Amino acid sequence: MPHDADAQELVTRARSGDQQAAAELFNRFSRRLVMLAGSRLDRLVRGRVDPEDVVQSAYRSFFARLADGQFSLDEWGEVWGLLVRITLRKCGHKLEHARAQRRDAGREVSLAGSPDDSGDGWQPIARNPTPVEALMLAETVESLLAGFDEREQEMVGLRLQGHTEREICESVGRSERTVRRVLERLRHRVERLREEER
């Protein structure tokens, strides 16, 4: 990505109403955000909700709040992270709306076939993540580990592999108290991320 100074300048221009800057911000991330929204909306909801509409709504919220001075964004990672959070929240709202008792998409019946069909069109759920899901996971892990040094990241990695705190202590040569403190920091970050996505 271009230098973060470019992000600062573009955000400042968009905040002041510069339509060209707003268009550049939109064009920079919109395709990836549409893929993200599409991956978060299940098949039945996608029949009613276009991922592009979700992204446009996310950008409307972003630009309105930016103009109100609600955001201080200096880096491309901050801009991207904020747009991802807004888009995910919009997807969540669309899913809640579509699944409300009277509109539950899960209660809809497909006219394409009956329960007695042989299932030729049935596809098993993929066990591997899609490229978009893999990208989202990588970016989430990267943001969670930001600020952890190399040894702390090793502790987290060992924990994710299922090692006990005692095994981690022996592997990295640190006390249980240190390992516990690092894992507690990680837990707090995960909880904060969950709250932000609600």
N, C-alpha and C positions, 0 to 999 in steps of 0.2 A: 504494500500500500504506500501511497505517497507519504511524505513527511507529515508529522502531526501538526506542524505550523499551518499546513494547508487546511487541516480540519478546523483549526481555530478560526482561520479567516473565513472559511465557507460558512461555519455556524454563525459567526458574527454577522455576516452579510445576510444570511437567511433570517436571522432574528430581526434585522432592521427592515425586512420586507423585500429584499432583493429576490425577484422571481427566478432569475438565472441560477443563483446559488441554491435556491430551494430545488430547482429541477436537477441540478448536479447531485445534491444529496439524495434525491429520490432515485435517480438513475444508478447511483453507486451501489445501493443496497437492495433495490426493489426485487430484482430477480431472485436473489437468495432468500429474501423474506417470503416471497410467494411460494417457493419450494418448502420453506419451513412451515408456513401456514397449511399447505397441502398435506404435509406429513402429520400434522396435528389434528386435522379434521377427519373423522372416520368416514367410511364409504357412504353411509346413509346421509350423513350431514352434508357431505360434499355435493350431494344431489341438489341441495337447497342453498348452500352457501358457497360462493366462488372465492377461492383463496385470494384472488386479486382484489376483490372487494374488501376483504379483511385487511389487506396490506394498505389499501387506500385509506381506510378508516384509521389505521394505526398512524399513517403519516399525517392525516388531518389532526389527530390528537397531538402528535409530536410537534407540528408546526404551531398549533394554537398555544400549547404550553411553552414552547420556545419563545414565542413572541411576548408572552406574559413574564418572561424572565425566570421561569421555574427551573431551568437547567443551566448548569455550568459545565460545558463540554470542551475539553482541550485536546483530546486524542481521538483517533479513529476508533480505537477499541471501546472508548466510552460511548461514542455515537452508536456503533454497532450493538453494543450490549443493551443500551436503552431501547433501541428500535426492536430488538429481539424480545425484551420484556414486554413492551407495549403490544407487540404482535401476539405473543403467547397469551396475554391477558384477553385480548380481543377474541382469540380462538376459544379460550375458556368460556367467555360470555356467550359466544355463538353456540357452543356445545350445550351449555346450561339451558339456553333458550330453546334449542331444538329438542332437548330431552325432558323439558317440563312435562308434567303429567298429560296435558291435553295435546301436546305436539310430539310425543315421544316417537322419534324416528325408528326406534327399535320395535315398535308395535306395527309398523307399516309392513304390508305384504307385497312382495314382488309379483308382478303379473307375468314375468318371464317364464315361470315354471311352477310346478307344484311340489309338495313334499315327497311325492312318489317318484320324482325324476331320478334318473340313474346317477346324476351328479357329475355328468361329463364336464360341466363348466366350473365345477368346484375346484378351488385352488387352496392348498394348505397355507397356513400362515408362515411367512418367511422367518427362519430362526436367526438369520443374520440381519444386522441393522442396514437400513438403506444408506446411501452415501450422505444424505442430508442428516439422518439420525446420527451417523458416525461423526459428522462435522459438529453437530450440536453437542454431542458427548465430549468430543475433544476440547471444544471451546469452554464447556462448563467445567471440565476437569482443570483446564489451564487457569481459569479464573479462580477456582477454589484453591489451587496450589500457589497462586501469586503471593509472594512474600515469605514463603517457606524456603529455607535454604536446602542445599542438595541432600544433606543427611536427613532433614525433616521429611523431605519428599520421599526418601527411601523408606522411612518409617511408615508413611501413609501407604505406599505401594505394598509393603509387606502385610499391612493390616487388610488391605483390599484383597490380598491373596489368601486371607484366612488365618494368618499367623496370630498367635496369642500375644499379649503385651510382653510376657516374659520371654518368648522366643524373639520378639523384636529387639528387646533389650540386649539379649545375647548377640544377636546378629550385628547390631550397630554400635555396641559398646557404650550404651547410655543407661542411666538409671530408669527404673520403672516410673518414677515421678516425672522425669523428663518426657518419656514416651507418652504417658497419660496426658500430660499438659498439651503436647502436640496434637494428639488425637481429639482432645476436648476442643481445641481451637478449630479443628476441621469440622467437628460436629456443629459448633456455633455457626460456622459459615454455611453449612448445608441447611441448617434451620432458617437462617436469614434468607437464603436463596429461595427456599420453599415459600416463605412468607411473601417475598416480593412477587412470586408468580401467581399468588392467589388473587 
